[in-house]
């Protein structure tokens, strides 16, 4: 079977949490749960670095506005990581050219990252922090579940990842349309209040 479904799913997951993807693949390979993971991802230094960075992301990703700064920093990191992991998987499997796999993994990771970043920016317009914590936790669990599932059922996992990606794009577009309307109405109300105060000042300061 072609490694393409696994490449696509790993790209989607990398766009959300690249460190979790590297850590999970490495652990699955190192424990012998699968032989689809290249040795380079199973190295002890790679696992330690991925684990430490995953813990950093797990904290930063749950704090309002800090998560958006973290996403901005990772606009390049996540797609590059998705491309590298995809190329390594393809090189280990041999059923897909590494360059093609890297292109699929990197582009999918970029789109998935943009969906995540857009959703977080929309969530940050809310004054309460619960939405950020819940979103981050759901993303962590989703990435873990899909990556593990993809190792054993790559086609089904790729279908799920594709559906989630499409839904994510729809949700981001929907949320940002509503946010733009909300901001426009708030700006109009603010301008109306300012005009009202100016008219009131003119009446009070006028000749009596």
C-alpha positions in Angstrom: 0.0 0.0 0.0 1.2 3.5 -0.8 2.5 5.6 2.1 0.5 8.6 0.7 -2.4 8.4 3.2 0.0 8.3 6.1 1.9 11.2 4.6 -1.3 13.3 4.3 -2.4 12.5 7.8 1.0 13.3 9.3 1.0 16.6 7.4 -2.4 17.5 8.8 -1.4 16.6 12.3 2.0 18.5 12.0 0.1 21.7 11.2 -1.6 21.4 14.6 1.2 20.1 16.8 4.4 19.1 15.0 6.2 18.1 18.1 3.5 15.7 19.1 3.7 14.0 15.7 7.5 13.5 15.9 7.2 12.3 19.5 4.3 9.8 18.7 5.9 8.4 15.6 9.2 8.0 17.4 7.7 6.2 20.4 5.6 4.0 18.2 8.7 3.0 16.2 11.0 2.6 19.2 8.5 0.4 21.1 8.1 -1.9 18.1 4.4 -1.1 17.6 5.1 -0.4 13.9 7.9 -0.8 11.4 6.8 2.2 9.3 8.7 4.7 11.3 12.3 5.5 10.1 15.1 5.1 12.5 15.9 8.8 12.5 12.6 9.6 14.3 13.3 6.9 16.9 16.6 8.4 18.1 16.8 9.2 21.8 17.9 12.8 21.3 15.1 13.4 18.8 12.5 11.9 21.3 13.9 14.0 24.2 13.8 17.2 22.1 10.4 16.5 20.8 9.1 15.7 24.3 10.5 18.9 25.8 9.1 21.1 23.0 5.8 19.3 23.2 5.5 20.2 26.9 6.3 23.8 26.1 3.6 23.9 23.4 1.1 22.2 25.8 1.5 25.1 28.1 1.8 28.0 25.7 -1.1 26.7 23.5 -3.6 27.0 26.4 -3.0 30.7 27.3 -5.0 33.3 25.4 -3.0 35.5 23.0 0.2 33.6 24.0 -1.2 30.8 21.8 -1.5 33.2 18.8 2.1 34.4 19.3 3.2 30.7 19.4 1.3 30.0 16.2 2.9 33.0 14.5 6.4 31.7 15.4 5.5 28.2 14.1 4.1 29.4 10.7 7.3 28.1 9.2 8.3 25.4 11.7 5.1 23.3 11.3 5.0 23.1 7.5 8.8 22.4 7.4 8.3 19.7 10.0 5.4 18.3 8.1 7.5 18.1 5.0 10.5 16.5 6.7 8.4 13.9 8.5 6.5 13.1 5.2 9.8 12.8 3.3 11.3 10.5 6.0 8.2 8.3 5.9 8.3 8.0 2.1 12.0 7.3 2.1 11.6 4.5 4.6 8.6 3.0 2.8 9.9 3.5 -0.8 6.5 3.6 -2.5 6.4 7.4 -3.0 9.2 9.8 -4.1 10.5 11.8 -1.1 10.1 15.1 -2.9 6.5 14.5 -3.7 5.8 13.3 -0.1 7.5 16.4 1.3 5.3 18.6 -0.9 2.1 16.9 0.2 3.1 16.8 3.9 4.3 20.4 3.9 1.4 21.9 2.0 -1.1 20.0 4.2 0.6 21.1 7.3 0.6 24.7 6.2 -3.2 24.6 5.5 -3.8 22.9 8.8 -1.7 25.4 10.6 -3.6 28.3 9.1 -6.9 26.8 10.2 -5.6 26.3 13.7 -4.1 29.8 13.9 -7.3 31.4 12.5 -9.5 29.5 15.0 -7.3 30.6 17.9 -7.4 34.2 16.8 -11.1 34.0 16.7 -11.3 32.4 20.1 -9.1 35.1 21.5 -11.9 37.6 20.8 -13.8 36.0 23.6 -13.0 37.4 27.1 -12.9 34.0 28.8 -9.9 31.6 28.7 -11.9 28.4 28.8 -12.3 28.2 25.0 -8.5 28.2 24.5 -8.0 25.5 27.0 -10.7 23.3 25.6 -9.6 23.8 22.0 -6.0 23.0 22.9 -6.9 19.9 24.8 -9.1 18.7 21.9 -6.3 19.4 19.4 -3.8 17.4 21.5 -6.1 14.5 21.9 -7.2 14.6 18.3 -3.6 14.6 17.0 -2.6 11.7 19.3 -5.7 9.7 18.3 -5.4 10.3 14.5 -1.6 9.6 14.4 -1.9 6.3 16.2 -4.9 5.3 14.2 -3.1 6.3 11.0 -0.3 3.9 11.7 -2.7 0.9 11.7 -5.4 2.2 9.4 -3.8 4.8 7.1 -6.6 5.2 4.6 -9.4 5.6 7.1 -7.3 8.1 9.1 -6.5 10.1 6.0 -10.3 10.3 5.2 -10.9 11.6 8.8 -8.1 14.1 8.5 -9.4 15.4 5.2 -12.9 15.8 6.6 -11.5 17.6 9.7 -9.4 19.9 7.5 -12.4 20.8 5.3 -14.5 21.4 8.4 -11.8 23.5 9.9 -11.6 25.7 6.8 -15.4 26.2 6.9 -15.4 27.0 10.6 -12.6 29.6 10.2 -14.3 31.3 7.3 -17.6 31.3 9.2 -16.1 32.6 12.5 -14.2 35.4 10.8 -17.3 36.6 8.9 -19.2 36.8 12.2 -16.2 38.6 13.9 -15.9 41.1 11.1 -19.7 41.9 11.4 -19.4 42.2 15.1 -16.4 44.5 14.9 -18.1 46.6 12.3 -21.2 47.0 14.4 -19.1 47.9 17.5 -17.2 50.5 15.5 -20.5 52.0 14.3 -21.9 52.1 17.8 -18.7 53.8 19.1 -18.8 56.4 16.3 -22.5 57.0 17.1 -21.7 57.6 20.8 -18.9 60.0 19.9 -21.1 61.9 17.6 -23.8 62.1 20.3 -21.3 63.4 22.8 -20.0 66.0 20.3 -23.6 67.2 19.6 -24.3 67.3 23.4 -21.1 69.4 24.0 -22.2 71.7 21.2 -25.6 72.3 22.8 -24.1 72.9 26.3 -21.4 75.2 25.1 -23.7 77.2 22.8 -25.4 80.6 23.6 -28.1 80.3 26.2 
